[in-house]
Amino acid sequence: MALLSVGLMAAEPVTPPDRPLADPAAEARAQALFDDIRCVVCQHGSIADSPAGVASDMRRLVREEIAAGSTDAEIRQDLVRRYGDFVLFKPPLRPATLLLWLGPLVALLTALAVLLRPRRSLKPRP
């Protein structure tokens, strides 16, 4: 029973449900932004689909900034300032993000080079 209680204490707290914006156009804009922003916990999914508490906080932040009159570019800049370029599914191309853009290509080329290299014979030479 003690181990179970320790596990429950370590669990992430339940996040409050999302509160959509009252203006349908503003909420549609928020939803579109949610799809372009990566969850920093899940890393492979957007904040629109993530149940993580951080994603909920990010959704709330986006809605607050839309309500305050921020543009989409300003919202993206603020999220990049807070979480880094990785938070965007399409990070800007600049020297600091070259690894994000070219990393998959380099990994693929390396794998192909390893697979296609000539094999040495394991038979001993006389």
N, C-alpha and C positions, 0 to 999 in steps of 0.2 A: 504494500500500500504506500509506503514511503517513497519507493522508486517511481510509482505512478504520479504521486503529487509533485515530485521534482520535475518530471517530464511536462506536466501541465503548467508549471510555473515558467518553464523555459519557452513555452509556445508563444507565438506572436499574438498580441492582444487583438481582439475582434475589432475590425474597423467599422465605423458607422456607415450606413448605406449612403450611396451617392445622392446628392440633391441636384437634379437637373436645373438648368437655367430656365427662368420663366418665359423668355423670348425663344420661340422655336427656331428662328434663324441663328441666334447666338448659340443655342444648344447644338444645332447641326454643325456649326463651325467648330465647336469644342469637340464633337465626335470625330470630325475629320482630322483634327490635330491629334487626338488620342491614337489614331491609327498610324501616325507618322512618328510617334515617340516610343522608344524602346523602354521596357521595364528594366530598371537597373538590378532587380533581384532575379527575375526570370531570364533575362538577357536574350531570349529568342522570341519573345512575344511583345506585343504592344501593351501599353497601359490600359487600352480599352478592354483587353481580354484577361488581364492579370488580377488575381485575387489578393495579391500582396498588399500589405499596408502602405508601403512606399508608393506603389502605383495609385492607390486611393488618394494619398496625399498629393501626388502629381496631378491627378485629375482635378482635385479641388483647387490646386494652384492655377491650373489652366483656366478653369471656370472663373476664378476670382479675377484673373488678369483680363479675361474677355469682358467681364462686367465692368472693370475699371477703364476699358477703352483701349487696351493694348492691341497692337497689330499682331498678326501671326508671326511675322519676323521677330518682333520684340519678345514674344513669348518663347520662341525657339532660342533666341539669344540668352534669355534668362535661364532657361533649362540647361543650355550648354555651359553657362557660367557656373551653375550649381553642380552639375553632374559630369561635365566633359562632353566632347564630341560624340562619344559612344552612345549617348542617349538618343541620337537621331538615327533613324534607319538609313538615311542618305546624308552622311556627314559631308561637310564642304571639303573639296580637294585642296589641300595645302600641305606643306612639308610635315606638319605634325600628324596628319591623318593618312599619309601614304601607306602605312602598314595596314590600316583598315581597308584601303582600296586595293592594294596590291598583294596583301597577305594570302588570300585564297589562290590567286594565280601562281604565286611563288610556291605554295604548298603543292599545287597540282603539278607544276613542272618538275619539282623535286621528286615527287612520287613517280612520275613517268620516267625520269632519268634513272631512278633506282630499278624500276621494273624492266627497263629496256637495255640496261648495261650488259655487256658480254659477261657470261659466267665463266669462271675458271674451273677447269676440270679438277675433280677431287682425286683422280687416280695419280698415284706417285709416278714420277718419271723414272725410267730405267737408267 
